[in-house]
Amino acid sequence: MSGDIIVTAEALRDFAARVFTTCDVSNEDAALWADILVWANLRGVDSHGVLRIPRYIQTLSSGNINARPNITVDRRAGAIAVIDCDNAPGPVAMSRAMEEALERARNVHIGWCIARNITHTGAIGYYAQIAAKAGMAGMVMIASRPMMAYHGSSVAALSTNPLAIAVPGGDHPPLTLDMASSAVSMGKVLEARDAGEAIPDGWALDAQGHMTNDPKAASILMPLGGAKGSSFSLMLECLISIMGANPLIEQILRPGGDPTGFRQNGLAIAIDIAAFIGLDEYGQEIDALAAALKALPRAEGVDEIYAPGERGDAVLAEREKHGIPLPQGTWDRLAEAVGPLGVEMPGVG
């Protein structure tokens, strides 16, 4: 967009890593966290990119994100693993969870790892792609505190629980679905705030439970597809938080419950494709499926049909070549947040 500030991916990764190490995150964890944020920006998922850094700085400072977590394995049994992440940065926790799921899958063809006590994870398609790049199907789901209305209610009662699925292709990049159970993520609202734009009808309610188009007033997100989205979110709480013996929603909604806090839980699943079909054959079939979708007759006004993940792949190619655009509002918030840390902003151009 006109007026955006252009930054290379390398400069933005270096900047984000410097911010996190200044906040006492280890060099290794800071580099991983920075890579996941910039991966989102490169693929056009700016709602989960570096615009989140000011909030991360606040939650690291308050201790809600543990800069130096002690991640422990609470249980391993066949395909199942449960890890406690000690309020680790979400990217650190979920990368560890997917590696644990992959290890289980290498042993028994499927891995199901619940990660308790994590924090905001960023774009979860990244973790599903870890499995796809290892030749397996990957699924990732997240449960967290209420920030979305249950269908028919006017208050925050559920999380925006996202789901990501990635499968490997042959020559084609992994097909990747990454979606929330809400109409949009809160990051999209933040994008609109930074850009000074109104939000569409049906995205969010204000604190009084009224529909709003003002991103600054938006505080309660709406479920995707009404009852379908809110029921989907509720079932992920059942599969992740309650199954992991770390329930979130009911303990907050009950009388006297604490609606604050940043505790989340995650689920990483890895499925050994080769246990069902030859991996090369599977990849060829995925390539053929993506090509068949591309060849469909296009609706009026549609320039190109995308398989899941292809739009992000196209943006990735463009931004790797020309840089990542950051709105002036995002740039200004970043500068304000990192100034007290003594961290220099990235070079531009």
Secondary structure, DSSP 8 states (H G I E B T S, - for coil): -TT-EEE-HHHHHHHHHHHHHHTT--HHHHHHHHHHHHHHHHTT-GGGTGGGHHHHHHHHHHTSS-SS---EEEEEETTEEEEEEEEE-HHHHHHHHHHHHHHHHHHHSEEEEEEEEE-----THHHHHHHHHTTSEEEEEEE-S--EE-TT-SSEEE----EEEEE--SSS--EEEEE-SBSS-HHHHHHHHHHT----TTSEE-TTS-EE--TTT--EE-BTTTHHHHHHHHHHIIIIIITTT---HHHHHSTT-------EEEEEEEE-GGGTS-HHHHHHHHHHHHHHHHTS---TT------TTHHHHHHHHHHHHH-EEE-HHHHHHHHHHHGGGT-------
